[in-house]
């Protein structure tokens, strides 16, 4: 296994007190996480263990803290003026908020894809995917070409764009742009991929392709997805966490949470009584 850019990788212990009986390798573990926007607290003591090579969905009504939560997982929350975080986010046992940890290295290891496709508008398809590699100091044209092709193949986009890599990224459809952004995130070899409502701006066909892609990618990556679409979470997520008013209400196997929720607030949300 390769070394983490944050610190040397140590053996990941099996989870001691987990909500699931089977032993799992935990890639991210959140402990007593709290987040503020100025004096307003958005997250209230979240404890959550996220397994490797799986899709974890975060669901809940608007304003419940879903997006804040995943932004805390790669230190993007602190980029907002007045925002702050307390608690721990452990990546392979290392607290990403501890002194001396480079947030740029964290964000390279824990990549993020946003709600709306965000290709760099003045760049070609090739340069969009290569942007992070160049920032990391890679200058070899051969290496760049190999990494760009590999990333586009991972994002199931290579066959559609291989003959127009010099074309503007903005010429792609919305679904293609979102897959391009995923390819850009994958190019720098992340360990974890965070997605904040990645299909909400796409049509059903494009959304389906993104869902299929994520199911394939979980064979290699840890994936955390925020979604308002409960059918989507039920289709693709191995586990689902339900947030409400900045609190984690319930976290379970998706098949169980959507059919036999243990908390009445979860049942009320998934049956449409609020949200």
C-alpha positions in Angstrom: 0.0 0.0 0.0 1.4 3.4 -0.9 2.3 6.0 1.8 -0.1 8.7 2.6 1.0 12.2 1.6 0.0 13.4 5.1 2.1 11.0 7.1 3.5 7.5 6.8 0.7 5.0 6.6 0.3 2.8 9.6 -1.8 -0.3 9.9 -5.4 0.7 10.3 -6.9 -1.0 13.4 -10.2 -2.7 13.2 -13.0 -0.7 14.7 -13.6 -1.5 18.3 -17.1 -0.2 18.9 -18.9 -0.2 15.6 -22.6 -0.1 14.7 -22.0 -3.1 12.4 -21.0 -6.6 13.6 -18.6 -7.4 10.7 -14.9 -6.3 11.0 -14.2 -3.4 8.5 -11.3 -1.3 7.6 -12.1 2.3 8.6 -10.6 4.9 6.4 -12.1 8.0 8.1 -13.2 8.3 11.7 -14.9 11.4 13.0 -14.9 12.1 16.8 -17.0 14.7 18.6 -16.9 16.9 15.5 -18.4 20.4 16.0 -18.4 23.2 13.4 -19.3 26.8 13.6 -20.1 29.7 11.2 -19.2 32.6 13.5 -21.3 32.1 16.6 -23.7 29.7 14.9 -23.0 26.1 15.6 -23.8 23.9 12.5 -22.6 20.5 13.8 -23.1 19.1 17.3 -20.6 16.4 18.4 -20.7 14.1 15.4 -19.2 10.6 15.8 -19.0 8.6 12.6 -16.8 5.8 11.2 -16.6 5.6 7.4 -15.4 2.3 5.9 -12.9 1.9 3.1 -14.0 0.8 -0.4 -17.7 1.6 0.3 -20.1 4.4 -0.5 -21.5 6.3 2.5 -24.4 8.6 1.9 -25.3 11.6 4.0 -29.0 12.5 3.9 -31.3 15.0 5.6 -33.3 18.1 5.0 -31.8 21.4 3.8 -29.8 23.2 6.4 -29.2 20.0 8.5 -25.4 20.2 8.2 -24.7 17.7 5.4 -22.5 19.9 3.3 -20.8 21.4 6.3 -19.9 17.9 7.5 -18.2 16.7 4.3 -16.4 20.1 4.0 -14.9 19.3 7.4 -13.6 16.0 6.1 -11.0 17.8 3.9 -10.6 21.0 5.8 -12.5 23.1 3.3 -14.8 24.4 6.1 -12.0 26.5 7.6 -11.7 28.4 4.3 -14.9 30.3 5.1 -14.3 33.5 7.0 -15.3 33.0 10.7 -15.7 29.3 10.4 -14.1 26.9 12.8 -14.0 23.2 13.8 -13.5 21.3 17.0 -13.1 17.6 17.4 -11.1 15.1 15.4 -11.2 13.8 11.8 -8.9 10.8 11.6 -7.6 9.7 8.2 -6.0 6.3 8.6 -5.6 7.1 12.3 -4.0 10.6 11.7 -5.9 13.7 12.8 -6.0 16.0 9.8 -6.5 19.0 12.1 -3.5 18.4 14.2 -0.6 20.9 14.2 1.8 20.5 11.3 -0.6 18.8 8.9 -0.7 20.6 5.5 -4.3 21.3 4.5 -3.2 21.2 0.8 -2.0 17.6 1.3 -5.2 16.8 3.0 -7.3 18.1 0.1 -5.1 16.2 -2.4 -5.7 13.0 -0.4 -9.4 13.7 0.2 -10.8 15.1 -3.1 -14.1 16.9 -3.5 -16.7 17.2 -6.3 -19.3 19.9 -6.0 -23.0 20.1 -6.8 -22.6 21.9 -10.2 -19.9 20.8 -12.6 -16.9 23.2 -12.2 -14.5 22.7 -15.1 -11.9 25.5 -15.5 -13.6 27.5 -18.3 -10.5 28.8 -20.0 -8.8 25.4 -20.1 -9.0 22.4 -22.5 -10.3 19.0 -21.5 -6.7 17.8 -21.2 -5.6 20.8 -19.2 -8.5 20.5 -16.8 -7.5 17.0 -15.8 -3.8 17.9 -15.7 -4.2 21.0 -13.6 -3.7 19.3 -10.2 -0.8 17.3 -11.5 1.0 20.4 -12.7 0.4 22.1 -9.4 2.0 19.0 -7.8 5.1 19.7 -9.9 4.7 17.1 -12.7 6.1 18.5 -15.9 6.8 15.4 -18.0 4.5 15.4 -21.0 4.5 11.6 -21.1 3.5 11.3 -17.5 0.8 13.9 -17.9 -0.6 12.2 -20.9 -0.6 8.8 -19.2 -2.3 10.2 -16.0 -4.9 12.2 -18.0 -5.8 9.1 -20.0 -6.0 6.9 -17.0 -8.1 9.4 -15.0 -10.5 9.9 -17.9 -10.9 6.1 -18.3 -11.6 5.8 -14.6 -14.3 8.5 -15.0 -15.8 6.6 -18.0 -15.1 9.6 -20.2 -12.1 8.6 -22.3 -13.9 7.1 -25.3 -16.1 10.2 -25.6 -13.3 12.8 -25.5 -10.1 11.1 -26.7 -10.3 12.8 -30.1 -10.9 16.3 -28.8 -8.7 16.7 -25.7 -7.7 20.2 -26.9 -11.3 21.3 -27.1 -12.7 23.6 -24.3 -14.1 21.8 -21.4 -17.1 24.0 -21.5 -18.1 22.4 -24.8 -19.0 19.2 -23.0 -22.5 18.4 -21.8 -23.4 18.8 -18.1 -23.0 15.1 -17.3 -19.7 15.0 -19.2 -18.5 18.0 -17.3 -19.3 16.4 -14.0 -17.4 13.2 -15.0 -14.5 15.5 -16.2 -14.4 17.1 -12.7 -14.4 13.6 -11.2 -11.4 12.7 -13.5 -9.6 15.9 -12.4 -10.1 14.8 -8.7 -8.9 11.3 -9.4 -5.8 12.4 -11.3 -3.9 13.3 -8.1 -4.5 9.9 -6.7 -6.8 10.6 -3.7 -7.6 8.1 -1.0 -11.1 9.5 -0.4 -13.7 11.1 -2.8 -16.3 13.5 -1.4 -19.3 14.4 -3.5 -21.7 17.2 -2.6 -25.0 16.6 -4.5 -23.1 15.6 -7.6 -26.1 14.8 -9.7 -28.7 17.4 -8.6 -28.0 19.6 -11.7 -28.1 16.7 -14.1 -30.8 15.0 -16.1 -31.8 11.4 -15.2 -29.7 9.7 -17.8 -26.5 11.7 -16.8 -27.3 11.0 -13.1 -27.5 7.3 -13.8 -24.1 7.3 -15.4 -22.6 9.1 -12.4 -24.2 6.6 -10.1 -22.8 3.7 -12.1 -19.4 5.3 -12.1 -19.4 5.7 -8.3 -20.3 2.1 -7.8 -17.3 1.1 -9.9 -15.0 3.6 -8.2 -15.7 2.3 -4.7 -13.6 -0.8 -5.6 -10.6 1.5 -5.1 -11.8 4.5 -3.2 -13.6 5.5 -0.1 -16.6 7.5 -1.2 -18.9 9.9 0.8 -21.8 11.4 -1.0 -24.3 14.1 0.1 -27.7 13.7 -1.5 -31.2 14.9 -1.2 -32.3 11.9 -3.3 -33.2 9.1 -1.0 -33.7 6.7 -3.9 -30.2 7.4 -5.0 -28.8 6.7 -1.5 -30.8 3.5 -1.4 -29.5 2.4 -4.8 -25.8 3.0 -4.5 -24.8 3.6 -0.8 -23.6 0.8 1.4 -24.4 2.9 4.5 -26.4 5.9 5.1 -26.3 8.6 7.8 -29.3 10.7 8.6 -28.6 14.3 9.8 -31.1 16.6 11.4 -30.4 20.1 12.9 -26.7 19.5 12.9 -26.9 16.2 14.7 -26.4 12.6 13.5 -29.7 10.9 14.2 -29.1 7.5 12.7 -26.3 5.6 10.9 -26.8 2.1 9.5 -26.6 -0.2 6.5 -28.7 1.5 3.8 -30.8 -1.6 3.3 -31.8 -1.5 7.0 -32.1 2.3 7.5 -34.5 2.6 4.6 -36.7 -0.3 5.6 -36.4 -0.6 9.4 -35.2 2.8 10.7 -34.6 2.7 14.5 -35.4 6.4 15.1 -38.9 7.8 14.5 -37.4 11.0 13.1 -35.6 8.9 10.4 -38.8 7.2 9.6 -40.7 10.5 9.4 -38.1 11.9 7.0 -37.8 8.9 4.6 -41.6 8.6 4.4 -41.9 12.2 3.4 -43.6 13.6 6.5 -41.1 16.4 6.6 -38.0 17.7 4.7 
